[in-house]
Amino acid sequence: MKKQIKETVYGFILAIVLVGGASFVHAQTWSSSWVPAPSQMPPSNTNIPAPVNTGSAGQTKLGSLKINGSLSVLGTMLFSGPVRIPQNAADGKVLTSDATGVATWQPLPAVCRPI
């Protein structure tokens, strides 16, 4: 009876050691198959342009930025060049907005027109 208990305990210990060892070997093999991060930047002019990303860091986009839809800006917009709002713009019109902030081009009021 004692011998049978001893053999059972030894069997459990051997099973635990074998499973633990196999798990360790599997984990080492699996983690070494991952490719490390690049150590340098890729060559210039060989990749597609980086996207404009979200986040709190300031970003600069060279070239034009085309948006198919609406643009929402939370914060201050700073323009270093001319701002064009061409839709319905014409001589003698002024850009005005309503109480909700919707802007439209309206005729210049008579009191402001040159004589």
C-alpha positions as CSV (number, residue, x, y, z in Angstrom):
1,M,0.0,0.0,0.0
2,K,2.8,2.4,0.9
3,K,4.7,1.5,-2.2
4,Q,1.6,2.2,-4.4
5,I,1.1,5.7,-2.8
6,K,4.8,6.4,-3.2
7,E,4.7,5.4,-6.9
8,T,1.6,7.6,-7.4
9,V,3.2,10.6,-5.8
10,Y,6.4,10.1,-7.9
11,G,4.1,9.8,-11.0
12,F,2.4,13.1,-10.2
13,I,5.8,14.8,-9.6
14,L,7.2,13.5,-12.8
15,A,4.0,14.6,-14.7
16,I,4.3,18.1,-13.2
17,V,8.0,18.4,-14.2
18,L,7.3,17.1,-17.7
19,V,4.4,19.5,-18.3
20,G,6.3,22.4,-16.8
21,G,9.3,21.7,-18.9
22,A,7.3,21.3,-22.1
23,S,5.5,24.6,-21.4
24,F,8.8,26.3,-20.8
25,V,10.3,25.0,-24.1
26,H,7.1,25.9,-26.0
27,A,7.2,29.5,-24.5
28,Q,10.8,30.0,-25.4
29,T,10.3,28.7,-28.9
30,W,7.2,30.8,-29.4
31,S,8.7,34.0,-28.1
32,S,11.9,33.7,-30.1
33,S,9.9,33.5,-33.3
34,W,8.8,37.1,-32.9
35,V,10.7,39.6,-35.0
36,P,12.3,42.4,-33.0
37,A,11.3,46.0,-33.7
38,P,13.4,47.8,-36.4
39,S,16.5,49.4,-35.1
40,Q,16.4,52.3,-37.6
41,M,13.9,54.3,-39.8
42,P,13.0,52.8,-43.2
43,P,14.7,54.4,-46.2
44,S,13.0,57.6,-47.4
45,N,10.8,57.8,-50.5
46,T,10.1,54.0,-50.5
47,N,7.1,53.8,-48.3
48,I,3.6,55.3,-48.5
49,P,3.0,58.6,-46.7
50,A,2.3,58.3,-43.0
51,P,-1.4,59.0,-42.0
52,V,-2.4,62.0,-39.9
53,N,-2.9,60.3,-36.6
54,T,-5.0,61.0,-33.6
55,G,-3.5,62.0,-30.3
56,S,-2.5,65.0,-28.2
57,A,0.9,65.5,-29.9
58,G,1.2,68.3,-32.5
59,Q,1.4,67.1,-36.1
60,T,2.3,68.7,-39.4
61,K,1.0,67.5,-42.7
62,L,2.9,68.6,-45.8
63,G,0.8,68.9,-49.0
64,S,-2.9,69.0,-49.2
65,L,-5.3,67.3,-46.8
66,K,-8.5,66.2,-48.4
67,I,-11.5,65.4,-46.2
68,N,-14.6,63.7,-47.6
69,G,-17.1,64.8,-45.0
70,S,-17.0,67.3,-42.2
71,L,-14.0,68.5,-40.2
72,S,-14.4,69.1,-36.5
73,V,-11.7,71.1,-34.8
74,L,-11.6,71.1,-31.0
75,G,-9.2,73.9,-30.2
76,T,-7.7,76.8,-32.1
77,M,-7.1,76.7,-35.9
78,L,-4.0,78.5,-37.0
79,F,-3.6,79.4,-40.7
80,S,-0.2,80.4,-42.1
81,G,-1.6,81.2,-45.6
82,P,-4.7,82.5,-47.1
83,V,-8.1,81.0,-46.1
84,R,-10.5,80.4,-49.0
85,I,-14.2,79.7,-48.7
86,P,-15.2,79.7,-52.3
87,Q,-18.8,78.4,-52.2
88,N,-21.1,81.2,-53.3
89,A,-18.4,83.8,-52.8
90,A,-18.6,86.9,-55.0
91,D,-17.7,90.6,-55.1
92,G,-20.0,92.6,-52.8
93,K,-20.7,89.7,-50.4
94,V,-19.7,89.3,-46.8
95,L,-19.4,86.1,-44.9
96,T,-21.8,86.1,-42.0
97,S,-23.0,83.5,-39.5
98,D,-26.2,82.8,-37.7
99,A,-26.5,82.0,-33.9
100,T,-25.6,78.4,-34.5
101,G,-22.3,79.3,-36.3
102,V,-23.5,78.4,-39.8
103,A,-21.7,80.8,-42.2
104,T,-23.1,82.0,-45.5
105,W,-22.2,84.6,-48.0
106,Q,-24.6,87.5,-47.9
107,P,-24.9,90.7,-49.9
108,L,-23.0,93.6,-48.4
109,P,-25.6,95.9,-46.5
110,A,-26.4,99.2,-48.3
111,V,-24.8,101.3,-45.5
112,C,-21.5,99.6,-46.1
113,R,-21.4,99.8,-49.9
114,P,-19.0,102.3,-51.5
115,I,-20.6,105.4,-53.0
